[in-house]
């Protein structure tokens, strides 16, 4: 056979090259799926990539701000003492740019999936389109000066890339979730130069818990991400570098009170954002135009206090160094909160991660000054109180008590202060769990109708629907049939119940076989008169958790599965549903703790 034909030679060359490549890819997949060591190496590579992307994203957003607002790249937007009014036109222009992106990439029927939702409901699967669009929208929002942080973009981009690579490698569900957590946490760690905080961000906020199996890959990813950011000579968002005075025993009690105060303020902030969003959605303004309108509303706030713009990194340094008076602190607190609420409610993309840190530092400093004024013997250090309040309010809004505590430890290297931070963070976390039960991200999912309270994997609950659990071999009879006719067709002991339908096939209830065979039962009685649960049934899309609640509420042993047209589809028994729930719960727990 001659190879002079170019098409034939290309075909043969493609076959020769393609087969070894495919075999190599299959070999890599087998190693990653079956080897813990190779999975750690993969997680480290994901962390390296996430660290580079987080560093570049933060750098370019800051450069965009410096161009639009005309300040030196060595400064921060929120640290500027004042801004020329004509520079503030960037805010509505940013809203217009965001609206243009939404016009070019219109939203599908669902909201974009974030890392918490993906790990809780979808086994770590995030569409790459969602990650890229959300990250770009967050970049525009922050780059044009809106009062939102980039942390959502860091986590989304790191987790999204990890999810895409994990899906391509056909990783198991538990491995994919771990990889997504490693990608998201490592990006956060790189942004703050805090590998421990990044790792615990993954554990507490993205994975929903700590396991020995996930420790090594998450830690490797976070360390590699921070190393990548350092090698790129990009300065992380350092919070503070000085240490306050030693904390006395009475100080811990007062900081516990500060933690409780931050919990209440955090709940109020989360509810306020959701309420304003609901009001804005009712306004006759299209989704595309809302960010631009929000940018116009931000102009007077930014003119009054530039510290309300962007994430607030520069402003936090500014107020920690100045130790402003209480009135100033509370005024800036109100303006920053107002700017953040407007930004989020009107459609700027981002989160409250760093905004909660900044607001908490202001609240902590004000708390210390007020306590010292009322009770001078307390002598609370304002800088210490700022850092404690920063962590406590961030725990209330974002979650993750160990994440925030370790962030303070890595920044200050002060174990005495970290103990006070842990005290306040745990008080804040305990109150939030008991009185509210949601973080900012999970509350927004709750408003959308989801039942997600944390990132623990409940996707298997959603997958076990009535349609997938129901039996179809049940006995069905017309409701007009007499008891005598039923006795002929259904001998005693053949089945415990019979499902009834009418002439159109609509569900009409359940008849217990034993009741139809009672000796004094009138044999000419139609079955419809013996029917039970005529209005008690479940829909085929109900998950196993909802089904179990129906069983418990009505105290029944069997439930019919009925569609929206009232047609009978199948039968569920409480015994089988409970057994399947226990089996799946045990399997999920084994996977979570790395026993499979």
N, C-alpha and C positions, 0 to 999 in steps of 0.2 A: 504494500500500500504506500503510495507516494505521499510525502508530507509537503509537497509543493503547494497544495491548496491551503491558503492562509486560514480559511474558516475551519478546515479539518484540524490543522495544527493547533489552533486556538482551543478547539474542543478537547483535544487530547491533553494539552497542557493544563487546561482547567480541571480535567479529571484527576491528573497526577497531583496537582497542587491542592485541590479541594479535599481529597480524601485524607491526607495527613493532617490538614488543618482541622477537619471535623473530628478526627480521632484525638488530636491534641486537646481540643475544646472539651470533648467528652471526658478525657482523662483529668483535666483540671476540675471539671464539675464534680467528678467522683471524689477527688481529694478534698475539695471544699465541703462536700456534703458529709463525708465520713471522718474527717480529721479535725480535731479541736485546734491543733497547732496551726494548720493551714487556714482555719477560719479566723484565728487571731491575726495572722499575717494579712488576710483580706481586710479585717476591720482596721488594722493599722494603715493600710493603703487608703481606705475610705476616709479615715481621719486626716491623712495628709492632704487629700483632695479637698475635703471640707474646710480645712484650715486655710488653704490657699484661696478658696472661693470667698470665705468669710472676710479674710483680710482685704482682698481686692474690692469686695462689695462695699465695705466700710470706707476704704480709701477713696473710691470713686464718688460715693455719696457725699463725703466731706469736701472733695474738690468741687463738685457741682454746687454745693452751698457757698463755698468761697467765691466762685465765679458770679453766682446770682446776687449775692449780698455784698460783694466787694470788700471782703476782709482777707487778711493774710492767712495762708494755710496753717500757720503756726497757732492760730486762735481757734476758738469754737464759736459757732453761731449763738448758742444760748448764753455765752459769757460776754457778749457785746454789751456795752453800757447803753447804747441806743442804735437805732437803725434809721437811715434816711427813708422818709416815707415812700419815695418812688421805688425803692428796693422791695418794698412789701407787695408790689404788684406780682412778684414771683409766686405768692400764695395762690391767687386765683388762676394764674397761668399753669401752676402745677396741677390744680384741679382740672383744668381744661385738658392738659396732657393725659391725665389719668382717665378722663372721660373718653378721650380719643382711643386709648388702648382698649377700653371696654367696648367701644364701637367696632374696632377692628377685630377684637377677639371676644365676641359676645358670650355671655354666660350661658352655659347649658342649663338643662332643667334642674340640676342640682348645684349646690354650693361647692367650691373647691375643697378637696379633702386635705386637712392639715395632718401633721405627724401624730398628734394625740388621737384624733379620730381614726386615722389609718390603723394605728396599733390596737385601738380598742375594738374596732368593728370589722376591719378588713384584713386582718392578719399581716399588717405592714405594707399593703399594696397601695401605692400612691401613683396616680397617673403623672408622667413627667410633664405633661402640658400644664397641669395644675401647679406643680412646683415652680416652673419657669414663669408662669404668668403672675402668681402671687409674689414671687421674689422681685420681679420687675416692677410690679405695682408698688410694693413696699419701698423699693429703691427710689422710685419717682416721688412718692409721698414724703419720705424723709429728705431726699435730695433737694426738694423745693421748699423745705422748711416746715412742713406740717408737724404738729406735736405728736409724733409717733416714733417709735424706735425701730431699729433694723433687726432686732433679735428674732422676730417672727420670720424674716427673710433668711437669716442665718440657719435657723432650725429647719425651715421648709426646704431650703436648697440642699443642706447636708443630708437630711432625711430622705428627700426625693431622689437624689443621686444614689444613695445607698439602696433605696427600694428598687430602683431601675436595675442596678447591677445585680442585686439579689434575685430579682425575678428572672433575669437573663440566665443566671446560674442555677435556676430551679431549686433554690434553697427551701428547706422545710419551713413551715409556718413559724415555729418558734425561733429558728435561726434568722429568718427574714425580719421578724420583729426586733430581735437583738441588734441586727445590723442597722436598721432604721434608727433605733435609739442611739447607737454609737455614732452615726452620722450627724444626727441633730445635736447631741450633747457635745461632740467634739467641735462643732462650729461655734457653739456658745463658749466653750472653753478657750478657743482661739481668740474670740473677740475680746474677752476679758483677761486673757493671759493667766487663766486659772484652771489648770487641768483637773483638779479635784472637784471644783464646782461644776465643770463641764460633765464629768463622769456622773456626778449625782443628779445633775439635771436630767441626764438620760434615765437613770434609775427611777427617780421620783416622779418625773413629769411625762416621760415618753414611754417607759416600760411599765410603770405602775408599781414597781417593787424591785428589791435587790435580791439577786440570786448569785450563788457562787459560780454557776455556769456562765453568767453574763459578765462577771467581774473582769476577767482578763481581756476579752475583746473590747469592751467599752473603755477600759483604762488605756489600752494600747492606742485606740483611736483618739482619745482625748490628748494623750501625751504627744502623739505625732502631729496633731493639729496645732497645738501650742508651739511645738518646735518649728513647724512650717511658717507660722506667723512671725516667729522671732528671726528666722533666717531671711525673711523678706524685709526685715528692718521696719515693719509696720507697728507703730505703737498701739498697744491694746488700750481698751477703754478703762484705764485704771481709775478706781473710785477715790481712794485716799492713800496716803503713804506715811502719815504721821500717827503717833500714838498718844492718847490722852493720859490722864492721871490714873493711878491705881484705883480699882473699884472695891469699895467696902461691902460688907454683908448687907447692910441696909440698901445699898445701891441695887443689888440683885432683886430685892422685893419691889423697888420702885420701877425697875426695868420690866418686871413681870406685869405691873400695872400698865406700863407703856405698851407691852405686847397685847394686852386685852383691849386697850384703846385703839391700837392699829387694826385689830380684828374688826371692831365695829366700823371704823372708817373704811376699811377694805370692802366690807359688805355693802356699805352705802355707795361706794364708788362703782362697784359692779352693777348694782341695781340702777344707779343713775344713768350709766352708759346705755344699758338695755332699754330703759324708759325713754330716753331722748331718741334713740334709734327708732323705736316704735312710733314716736310722734313724727319724726322726719319722714318715715316711710309712708305716712298717711298724707303728706303734703303733695300737692299736684306738681311734683318735680320729677322728671325722669331720672333713672339711675345714672345716665351719662352726664347730666348737668349738676347733680348734687355736689360732687367734689368742688366744682368751680364756685357754687354758691357758698359752700363751707369755707373756701379760701377767702371769700369776701368778708365773711363773719370773723375770720381769724385776724384780719388786718388791724382792727382797733385793739384787740388783745395784745398782739405783737408790738404795736406802737406803744402801748402802756408798759409792757414788760417783755423785752426780747428773750428773757429767760424762759418764757413759756414755749418757745419754738423748739423744734427738733426733739432729740431724745432728752437732752438736759445734762449731758456730761459736763460741759463747761460751767453751767450754772451751779451744779453740785459742788465743784471745786471752789467756785467763787464764794458761795455762802458758807461752806465749811471753813474757808480761810478768814472771811470777814466776821463771822459770828454776829449776824445782824440781830436787831431787836425783834421782839415777839410780833409786833404789829407788821413789820416788813415781812417776816417769815410767813405769817398767815395770809398776807395779801398776795405774796408770790404763790403760795400754796393754792389759793382760790383761782388765780389767773392761770396757773399751769393746769389745774384740773379742768377749768373751763375750756382751755385750748384743746386738751386731750379729748374731752367729750365731744366738742364740735368736730374735731378731725375724724374721730371714729364714726360718729353718728351720720356725718355727711359723706361717708364713703372713702375717706383716705385709708389706705391699707397699712396695717401695722398692729402693734400691740401696746400693752401697758407695762412691759417688763421694766425698762429703765425709768419710765415715768413713775412707776410705783417706788423704785429706789430713790429717785429724787424727792418725790412727795414725802416719803418716809423720813428722809434726812431732815427735811424742813419741819416735819411734825415732831421728830425727836428733839431737835434743837429748841423748838418752842416749848416743849414739855419740860426740858431741863431748866429753862429760864423761869418758867412759871413755878415749878417745884422749889427752886432755889429762892424765889421771892417769898413764897408762902412759908417754907421750912428751910431756913438758911443752913441748918446743921446738915442737911442732906448733901450739899456741896457737889451736885452732879456735874461732871465734866461735859461741856456742851458738845465737844467733838465725839466723845464716846456715845453720848445720847443720840447724836445724829446717825452714827453707824448702827446703833441698836435699832432705832426707829426705821432706818432704811431697810434692814433685813426683815423686821417684823411686818411692815406694811407690804413688802414684796411677797412674803409668805402668805399674807391674807389675800392678795390679789392674784398672784401667779401660782402659789403653792411651793412645795419643796423646802421644808425647814432646814434640812442638812445642806441643801444646795446653797442657800443664802448664808448659812453660818460658815461654811467652808470658803465661800467667796470672801467674806470678811477676814477670815484667818489668812488666806493666801495673799491678801492685799496688805494687811497690817502686821502679820507675823506676831500678833499679840494674843497669847492663849488666855490671859486673864479677861480681855475684852471679849474673846470668842465665847467664853463661858457665859457671859452676860447676854450675848447675842443668842446663844442656844436657849437660854431661859426665856427670853422674850419671844423667840420664834416658836418654841413649843407651846407657849401660852396662846399665841395667836393662832397656831395651827389647830389646837384642841378646840378653841371656841368656834373657829370656822367650820370644822367638821361637825360639831354638835348643832350649831345654830343655823348653818347655811348648807354646807356639804358640797360646794362647788368652787372651782377656781374661775378666773375670768374666761379661759378658753372653754371649759366644760359648761359654764353657765350659758355661753352663746350657743353651744350645741343643744342645751336643754331648751332654750327659747325656740329653737328650730324643731323641737319635738323629739330629740334623741334622749335616751336614758343613760347617757355616759356621765359618770361622776369622776372617773380617773382613767388612766391609760391601760388598766388591766384588761386582758383579752376577754371580751364578752361577745366576740364575733360568732363563736360557736353557738351561743344562745340564739342569736338572730338567725343562724342557719337552720336550727331545728324548729321548723314551722309545723303547723298543724297538717299541712298538705304532705310534708315529708314523713310525718309520724303516723298518720291515720291508716287504719285497716280498711280494705275494700271488700273483704269476704263476709261482711255482716249480712244478716237476714233482713230482707225488706219486704213489707207487705202493704197492701192498700189500706188506708184508714177506714174504708167502708166495709171491710171484711168482718164477718161475725166471729165471736169467740169460738163457736163450734168449728168453723172453717179453719181457724188458726190451729186448733188442737189437731186437726187432721194433717196439716202441713208442717207443724212444728211440734214434734213429740217432746214430752217433758224430759228435761236433762240434755237436750241437744244444744241449746243455747240459753243464756241467762236473760237475754233481752231481744226484742224485735223493734226495728225502726220502721216508722210509718211514713208513707207518702200519699198524696192525693192523686187524682187522675192526671194532673199536670206534672207530677214528679216533684212537687214542692214538699219540703219537710213538714211533718205534722206531729212529731213527738216520738216518745219511746214507750213501749209497753213491756213490763216485766213478765217473762214467761210463767213464772210461778203464780203470779196474780191471775193470769188467764186460766190456770188449771185449778183454782180453788173450787171445792166441791159445790158450794152454794152459789157459784157465779152463774148468772143468767147466760145461757149459751147463745141466745139470739142478739145479745148486746153487741153493737158495732165497736170495733177496736178504738175508734176515736174517743169514746167515752172513758176508756181506761188509760188514755195517753198521758204521759208525764213529760215535763221539760219541753213543752211546746214552744216556749220562748227562750229557752236556755240552750245555747249552742255556741260554737266558735267559728271564726272565719278562717279560711285556709292560710292566710298570710300572718296569723298571730304566732308569735314565737313561744317557745316552751315555758318561759317565765310567766308570760301572760296567761297561758293555758293553765298552769298550776294555780295561779291566783283565782281563776274561774272555778276550778275544782274545789278549792278551799272555801271560797265565798258561798257557793250554793250547796256544798256538802253532798255532791253526787259522785257516783262511781264511773259513769260513762257520759261522754259528750259527743253529740253529732257535729260533723264538720259541714257547714252550709255556706254556699257562695252568696254573692250579692243578689242573685235572682231567686234566692231561697231554695235552690236545688240541693238535694242531699248528695254529698261527695264521699263521705266515709265516716268512720267511728274511731273515737279515742277512748282508751281506758286509763283510769288514774294509775293503776298499778304499772302499766307499761311506760307511761309518761314519766313517772317517778324513777323507774329503773334506768331509762335512757338518760335522764338528767344526771343521776349519780354516776353513771358510766362516763359520760362526757366531762363531768366535773373532775373526776379522778384522772382522766387522761390529760385534761388541761393542766392540772396541778403537777403531774409528772413532767410534762413538757416545761412548765414554768421553772421547776427546780432542776432541770437538766437530767432527769432520770430516764429519758428515752433517747 
